[in-house]
Amino acid sequence: MSNEKEFKEIAIHCKNIVKAYGSGTSKVLALRGVDVDIYRGELMMIVGPSGCGKTTFISIISTMLSFDSGVCKVLGLDISKISEKDTVLFRRENIGFVFQAFNLLPALTAQENVAVPLLVKGIERKEAMERSAKALVLVGLNKRHSALPSQMSGGEKQRVAIARAIVHRPKLIICDEPTSNLDHSTGLNVMKLLSKLSKELQTTVIVVTHDNRILDFADRIAYMDDGKITHIKER
């Protein structure tokens, strides 16, 4: 696997990120000073016990959650210094999401589900559907355009979710437990696809996982505990 020396451009820079929930005696520190650089085209995995801050951390990186102190630059932008409106636009243009529950709309076909982010951006339906079809080809589902989620296997649903995440050509993809609802073989195939996309499209991919079987796909692994990244392992 690659290591950080092969990556030139920093996609995410975090320095001493602190995040607390609640106040006074009920205050809980979720992040206690997270420091990390993540590179363009890198597949970074984040692992650690439940409650260690992984979800909070990726929620901040993905601009879904604010933080209390520190510096967080995503794709060169200091996300603490832009308005809520600009944050929404930035996220819509630059970030794709893959969830463990797939989050597909049951009444829409695979192609229509993938087209949703483009339609939200105001792209005309014809172009959105054309780009959706190309994204499905990239994930190996060129013959399943018309399938509804109820007609798909778990692996197919996750591939549709990945196609939806990449259809607007984001520079960053955030994956939250993308293999947890899949059998081992299907999970490996999903990770092969994410690894391939990160290299071919130079997309930064961040994967939060408890699945030790997929760790070999990482360029680096960040280990979290008690609100901090304790160490980073090269692959």
C-alpha positions in Angstrom: 0.0 0.0 0.0 1.0 3.6 -0.4 2.2 5.9 2.4 1.9 9.6 3.0 5.2 10.3 1.3 3.6 9.5 -2.0 0.8 12.1 -1.4 1.6 15.7 -2.2 -1.5 17.8 -1.6 -3.1 18.0 1.9 -6.9 17.6 1.5 -7.7 18.0 5.2 -5.7 19.7 7.9 -6.9 19.5 11.5 -5.0 21.0 14.4 -6.1 20.7 18.1 -9.8 20.2 17.3 -11.9 20.3 20.5 -15.6 19.6 20.6 -17.8 19.4 23.7 -21.4 18.5 24.2 -23.5 20.1 27.0 -22.3 22.6 29.6 -21.5 22.9 33.3 -21.5 19.6 35.2 -23.1 17.8 32.2 -20.3 18.9 29.8 -18.7 16.0 27.9 -15.6 16.4 25.8 -16.1 14.4 22.6 -12.8 15.6 21.0 -9.8 16.6 23.1 -7.4 18.0 20.6 -7.4 16.1 17.3 -4.4 16.6 15.0 -4.2 15.0 11.6 -3.4 15.7 7.9 -5.2 13.7 5.3 -4.0 13.7 1.7 -5.6 14.0 -1.7 -6.2 10.6 -3.3 -5.6 8.8 0.1 -7.9 6.2 1.6 -7.7 6.9 5.3 -9.5 4.6 7.8 -10.4 5.8 11.3 -10.8 3.1 13.9 -11.4 2.9 17.6 -13.8 1.9 20.3 -17.4 3.1 20.4 -17.7 6.5 21.9 -14.1 7.5 21.2 -15.1 10.4 18.9 -15.0 9.0 15.4 -18.5 10.1 14.4 -18.0 13.5 15.9 -14.7 13.9 14.0 -16.1 12.9 10.6 -19.2 15.1 11.2 -16.8 18.1 11.6 -14.7 17.2 8.6 -17.9 16.8 6.5 -19.1 20.3 7.7 -22.2 18.8 9.3 -21.1 19.8 12.8 -19.3 22.8 14.3 -16.4 22.6 16.7 -15.3 24.7 19.7 -11.7 25.4 19.0 -8.7 24.5 16.8 -8.2 24.7 13.1 -9.9 22.6 10.5 -9.2 23.2 6.8 -11.1 21.1 4.3 -9.9 21.2 0.7 -8.0 24.4 1.6 -11.0 26.1 3.2 -11.1 27.1 6.8 -14.6 25.8 7.5 -15.0 27.7 10.7 -14.9 31.0 8.8 -17.7 30.6 6.3 -21.4 31.2 6.6 -24.0 28.5 7.1 -25.2 29.1 3.5 -21.7 28.8 2.0 -21.1 25.7 4.1 -24.1 24.0 2.6 -23.0 25.0 -0.9 -19.4 23.8 -0.2 -20.6 20.5 1.1 -23.0 20.0 -1.9 -20.2 20.6 -4.4 -17.3 18.9 -2.8 -18.4 16.0 -0.4 -20.0 12.7 -1.0 -21.4 10.4 1.7 -21.7 6.6 2.0 -23.8 5.3 4.9 -24.1 1.8 6.4 -27.9 1.9 6.0 -27.6 2.8 2.2 -30.3 5.5 2.6 -31.8 4.8 -0.9 -35.3 6.1 -1.7 -37.4 3.0 -2.1 -39.7 4.4 -4.8 -36.8 5.4 -7.1 -34.8 3.2 -9.4 -31.0 2.9 -9.1 -30.5 5.5 -11.8 -33.0 7.9 -10.2 -31.4 7.5 -6.8 -28.0 8.3 -8.1 -29.3 11.3 -10.0 -30.8 12.9 -6.8 -27.7 15.0 -5.8 -27.6 16.4 -9.3 -31.3 17.3 -9.4 -30.9 19.0 -6.0 -28.1 21.1 -7.6 -30.6 22.2 -10.3 -29.1 20.2 -13.1 -31.6 19.3 -15.8 -33.1 15.8 -15.5 -31.8 14.6 -18.9 -28.2 15.5 -18.0 -28.6 14.2 -14.4 -29.8 10.8 -15.7 -27.0 10.6 -18.2 -24.4 11.3 -15.5 -26.2 8.9 -13.2 -25.9 6.1 -15.8 -22.2 6.7 -16.2 -21.7 6.6 -12.4 -23.5 3.2 -12.3 -21.2 1.9 -15.0 -18.2 2.9 -12.8 -19.5 0.8 -9.9 -20.3 -2.2 -12.1 -24.1 -1.8 -12.2 -24.6 -0.9 -15.9 -27.4 -3.5 -16.2 -29.3 -2.5 -13.0 -30.3 1.0 -13.9 -34.1 0.3 -13.6 -33.9 -1.9 -10.4 -35.7 -0.7 -7.3 -33.9 -1.0 -3.9 -36.3 -3.8 -3.0 -35.0 -5.7 -6.0 -31.3 -5.3 -5.1 -28.9 -7.3 -2.9 -27.1 -5.5 -0.1 -23.9 -5.2 -2.2 -25.9 -3.7 -5.1 -27.5 -1.2 -2.8 -24.1 -0.1 -1.4 -22.7 0.2 -5.0 -25.7 2.4 -5.8 -24.9 4.5 -2.7 -21.3 4.8 -3.8 -22.4 5.9 -7.3 -24.7 8.5 -5.7 -21.7 9.7 -3.6 -19.4 10.2 -6.7 -21.9 11.3 -9.3 -21.2 15.0 -8.6 -17.5 14.3 -8.7 -16.6 15.3 -5.2 -13.1 15.7 -3.9 -13.9 14.0 -0.6 -16.0 11.0 0.2 -17.0 10.2 3.8 -17.9 6.6 4.5 -19.6 5.6 7.8 -19.3 1.8 8.4 -19.8 1.0 4.6 -19.3 -2.7 5.1 -21.1 -3.4 8.4 -24.3 -4.6 6.7 -22.6 -6.7 4.1 -21.2 -10.2 4.1 -17.4 -10.6 3.9 -17.0 -11.1 0.2 -19.4 -8.3 -0.7 -17.6 -6.0 1.8 -14.3 -6.7 0.2 -15.7 -5.9 -3.2 -17.0 -2.6 -2.0 -13.6 -1.7 -0.5 -11.9 -2.6 -3.7 -14.2 -0.2 -5.5 -13.6 2.6 -3.0 -9.8 2.1 -3.2 -9.9 2.1 -7.0 -12.0 5.3 -7.1 -9.6 7.1 -4.7 -6.7 6.4 -7.0 -8.3 6.8 -10.4 -10.2 9.9 -9.5 -7.7 11.3 -6.9 -10.6 11.5 -4.5 -9.8 11.5 -0.8 -11.8 8.7 0.9 -12.3 8.6 4.7 -13.7 5.3 6.1 -14.9 4.9 9.7 -15.0 1.2 10.5 -15.0 -1.5 13.1 -14.4 -4.2 10.4 -10.9 -5.4 10.8 -11.2 -7.5 7.7 -11.0 -4.4 5.4 -8.0 -2.6 7.0 -5.6 -3.8 4.3 -7.3 -1.4 1.9 -6.2 1.6 3.8 -3.2 3.8 2.8 -3.1 4.8 6.5 -5.1 4.0 9.6 -5.8 6.6 12.3 -6.5 5.0 15.7 -8.7 7.1 18.0 -9.3 6.8 21.7 -10.8 9.1 24.3 -11.3 12.0 21.8 -7.9 11.9 20.3 -6.0 10.3 17.4 -3.4 8.3 19.4 -1.3 7.2 16.4 -1.4 6.6 12.7 -0.2 3.4 11.1 1.3 3.2 7.6 0.1 0.4 5.4 
